[in-house]
Amino acid sequence: MSTASVPLPNWINYGLIPLLNLIVAFLISGFVVWLIGESPLAALSLLIEGAFGSGEGLGFTLYYATSFIFTGLSVAVAIHAGLFNIGSEGQAYVGGLGCALVALALDNYMPWYVTMPIAVIGAGIFGAAWAFIPAFLQAKRGSHIVITTIMFNYIAAALMVYLLVHVLIVPGKMAPETRTFLEGGQLPKLGWIMSIFGAKLGAAPFNVSFIIALFAAWFVWILIWRTKLGFEMRTLGVSSTAAAYAGIPYARIVIIAMLLSGALAGMMALNPVMGSSARLQVEFVGGAGFVGIAVSLMGRNHPLGIIFAAILFGILYQGGDWISFEMPNITREMILVIQGLVILFAGALEYMFRPAMVHLYQQFVRA
């Protein structure tokens, strides 16, 4: 029997194996740091200090994690339906247009707590709309979802540049961006959370979208594991033949799953657009859509795991910036290498230790 089909307890599948992958990734990263003449322990200490050593550092860590939670959930919803959505980057980009248009229209008339739910809906609708055509092509024409979503990332980038340069730009300014939103179009910071622990948020843009991301994770958990639709999505993801035999409509589930995936990716835009810069800018997504793939894989496509994986990547982003500042020999490119190693072991090699775990577990059970 293949080790892939041997059942293991959840604490091994979702706890021990990801932890071992992470430890190996950091050990190899430490070796790389040692090769360039720096202390791995000192680098690790700086990583932790940069991510958690102050209220501002923690705020930046959670700010980055917020974006990754949204995009990780986006990828996970599609994967549960047997789809690999590579287009979260473009869907988040277009979602930014949706929430920006709401903020521009209402920021002078409504308080933020009225603008916010409408912006959430706007971002979700725009992100879902951008996912619809690839979903339709997959469901009705058999076009591979990976290819079409990758193509739509580039189309989204070109479309947004055009809109920001020719339509939404502030007259008389050179920067391709919208005007700054008024207070009614900005999400407030969560400095009060830091004050509970006696810390100050400082310049960190940690904002209300973090709470929205947690609600989104709860929604995805309810959807996937507590609803008929979620059962149909998981059935399709496990076996399209079994789903067809059970009478589950393939096209409908594919389109619904991709619409939900695109909506979650679009909501990611709330964090940088309304929570950080308070305006729509070029390339505000910053690769978060692609990081979401690694976050979803590392979190085993489970909302709770995605939250922890997103925080880990938030640590790598914020702590990595701190390392590159304090240790000039460790450049930003070196931090990308470390992130890549985490992705490698959490994604491509996520089952590297599974055969050994199966063997040890079987020996333990027999004993």
FENRAJO-V618161 format. One record per helix or strand of 2 or more residues. SS is the DSSP state (H for helix, E for strand). FROM is the first residue (numbers start at 0). LEN is the number of residues. If there is no record, write none. Layout:
ss = [SS,SS]
from = [FROM,FROM]
len = [LEN,LEN]
This chain:
ss = [H,H,H,H,H,H,H,H,H,H,H,H,H,H,H,H,H,H]
from = [2,9,39,54,87,111,144,182,190,208,227,239,249,268,287,302,331,353]
len = [3,26,13,26,19,30,22,3,6,18,11,6,18,9,11,24,17,13]
